[in-house]
């Protein structure tokens, strides 16, 4: 991990905080709850349609959330995020509905600017938690917007068990390990799973490819792409698909479509200043949320390309808060980190 430069800058006269959280999903709000209860007066920037999402992140675009503990009957995604937000406020988090558009992590305190204020005096923070999340890559198919979360999903583990998909034909788009894993998982619930692969071979590892091809409930459609999502206006019930080799188009009646073509982490703000992997995810010290810059922590999907669940995001938000709290306490007491 790259060390932080020894340079320092003066605290902002506009607003200086001990800790600033950028992001308003489960990771950001969980960090806020822990930090507020520790009397650190956290400031959380929930953004204004940041990365294309309303405050609350990806869960604001979902319907029923059935796998978050404490809600045996399930809960709507937007309602769950409202509860997260209420709890943050209850303990004293200052929530700002603006987007942080620029940040300088070269010296402490860290400097940052709000959208449309980039040429004004910056605000500063002793520590920062990056919890900006990630978003599923989409294909922009005709009908995609209409049936997103009404038959189209980017998370089989999150949505595969919901009633509209049970005992129904389903489709997965993708040819890598994620597609193989999602398709195999969906066989637990769907009557049959079709995997649309653009090429004539899979990118998945040999063991995952073998598992996929040997499953009797899975059919691989080679050299095939989807061209349109169709339905009754409420729910998806058909895909128009095209064989890219022959040009032939046909219908594929399915009740669910799952994208397994990757995610895009929202790291444009810090990608040139923090160590990231080739896909843009922030790299943290194993077992922690500490990034390559001391005092900057990353939590949630912005640093998690494997699990991407609300509950794991919340857990890493807790970790980030505890680590930030510890660092602040050590520095106030003049204790150097081992």
NORHU-V132773 format. One record per backbone hydrogen bond with DSSP energy under -1.0 kcal/mol. NH is the residue of the N-H (numbers start at 0). CO is the residue of the C=O. If there is no record, write none. Layout:
BEGIN
((NH | CO) (NH | CO))
END
This chain:
BEGIN
((8 | 107) (16 | 123) (19 | 126) (20 | 42) (21 | 128) (22 | 44) (28 | 24) (29 | 25) (30 | 26) (31 | 27) (32 | 28) (33 | 29) (34 | 30) (35 | 31) (36 | 32) (38 | 35) (39 | 34) (42 | 18) (43 | 93) (44 | 20) (45 | 95) (46 | 97) (51 | 48) (52 | 49) (56 | 53) (59 | 56) (60 | 57) (61 | 58) (64 | 74) (70 | 67) (73 | 70) (74 | 64) (76 | 62) (79 | 75) (80 | 76) (81 | 77) (82 | 78) (83 | 79) (84 | 80) (85 | 81) (86 | 82) (87 | 83) (88 | 84) (89 | 85) (90 | 86) (91 | 88) (92 | 87) (93 | 41) (95 | 43) (97 | 95) (100 | 112) (101 | 112) (103 | 110) (107 | 6) (109 | 124) (110 | 103) (111 | 122) (112 | 101) (114 | 98) (116 | 113) (119 | 116) (122 | 111) (123 | 14) (124 | 109) (125 | 16) (126 | 17) (127 | 294) (128 | 19) (129 | 296) (130 | 21) (134 | 263) (136 | 261) (143 | 140) (146 | 142) (148 | 151) (149 | 146) (151 | 146) (152 | 256) (158 | 154) (159 | 155) (161 | 158) (164 | 161) (166 | 188) (167 | 164) (169 | 191) (170 | 255) (171 | 193) (172 | 257) (173 | 195) (179 | 175) (180 | 176) (181 | 177) (182 | 178) (183 | 179) (184 | 180) (185 | 181) (187 | 184) (188 | 185) (189 | 185) (190 | 167) (192 | 216) (193 | 169) (194 | 218) (195 | 171) (196 | 220) (202 | 174) (203 | 174) (208 | 204) (209 | 205) (210 | 206) (211 | 207) (212 | 208) (213 | 209) (214 | 211) (217 | 214) (218 | 192) (220 | 194) (222 | 198) (223 | 196) (224 | 241) (226 | 239) (227 | 239) (228 | 141) (229 | 237) (231 | 234) (235 | 149) (236 | 229) (237 | 229) (238 | 251) (239 | 227) (240 | 249) (241 | 224) (242 | 247) (243 | 222) (246 | 242) (249 | 240) (251 | 238) (254 | 168) (256 | 150) (257 | 170) (258 | 152) (259 | 172) (263 | 134) (265 | 132) (266 | 264) (269 | 266) (270 | 266) (272 | 269) (273 | 269) (276 | 280) (279 | 276) (281 | 301) (282 | 274) (284 | 289) (287 | 284) (290 | 295) (295 | 292) (296 | 127) (297 | 288) (298 | 129) (302 | 299) (312 | 308) (313 | 309) (314 | 310) (315 | 311) (316 | 312) (317 | 313) (318 | 314) (319 | 315) (320 | 316) (321 | 317) (322 | 318) (323 | 319) (324 | 320) (325 | 321) (326 | 322) (327 | 323) (328 | 324) (329 | 325) (330 | 326) (331 | 327) (332 | 328) (334 | 329))
END
